[in-house]
Amino acid sequence: MANFKFNLVMLGLSFIVSSLWAQDSYKTQLEAMSLSDLNRSEAALIAELNERTEVTYQPVQTSYYAISQAKRDSDKRNLVEHTLELIEEKLSLTQRVASRKDSPGYNDRAYLSLNKITVTSQTPHNFRAASSQGTILTRGELIRNTIYSSNVDFPLTYRATYSEKENLYIQGVKPSADGTVDFNVKYDNHTYHVHAVATITKSGWN
């Protein structure tokens, strides 16, 4: 069950299928989840879709303290159906991104490079000469990239998103007009604050 919840939130390439069997399989597994787990999965999907599409998706209204079993059952049915709709939205988005990778149109690609990186935290770790490899994102894509330092033996992983409306976000933060960006990354129950200058170059033509 834990593995399914992880895959449900991430919805990687293994979920790109079109058969009715697959949809029924999702529904069966969703129905086996608790209401709280369903709420968390729905919230994760909404957060990702909102960032990648910049279309606002709303959660269904459920009651955490419903006394009536009928109300709890109704909430769960509504939540399962809504989560299935979100899965379909994400599958559609994944297919759009794949099409843009194969045949990029105007501004369908963005090259992201983080420079002048400084990392601070309340830990004794001092990230000297922190760096992150540049990466290419396709419009609508979310990726994970890393920050390394020569004197720290673990990387910091951050999220980068190039939205369908051609805005780039790092950990949900849009760089300012001059490229500066500040964001937080968690590792081993500690929070690391990152300040950097983002260079973003858009490209792509049919």
C-alpha positions, 0 to 999 in steps of 0.5 A: 500500500505504501508503494502505491501511495508513492506511485500515485503521488509521483505518477511516473511513466508506469502510469501512462496507460489507456486501458479501462482496466488501469482506471479500475485498478486505480479506483480499487486501490484508492478505495482501499486507502484511509480517508486521511491518506486519500486527502494527502494524495489529493493534496499532493496531486493538486499542488503539483498540477497547480504548479505545473499548469497554473490552473487552480484545482480545488479539493473536495470538501470532506469532514475529518470529524463526521460522526455519521458512517453514511457521511464518511462513506459519502466523503470517501466516494467523492474523494476517490472520484475526484482523485481519479479525475486528478490522475486523468489530468496528470496523465493528460499533462504527462502526454502533453509534455512528452509531445513537446519533448518530441516536437518542441514549439515556441518556448517549449523548452527552458534551460535553467542554471543556478549560479552564485549559490549560498546555503545557510542553516542551523547545522554545522554543515558549511556548503562551500563552493555550492553548485548545481548542474544546469538542466533543460525542462519542457513546458509543463514539466517538473524535475528534481535537481541537486545542489552539491558541495565539495565539503559536504557528503550529501546533496540537497534536492530541489524541485524545478518546474516550467509551467504550461504558462511559461513561468519557472518555479524553484521549490514553488518560488518564482525568481525575481526579475534579476534572477535572484531566488530564495528557497528552502530545502529539507534534509534529514529533518533540517531546513537549509536556506538557499540563495542563488541567481537563476539564469533561464533561457527559453527555446524551442521551435517546430 
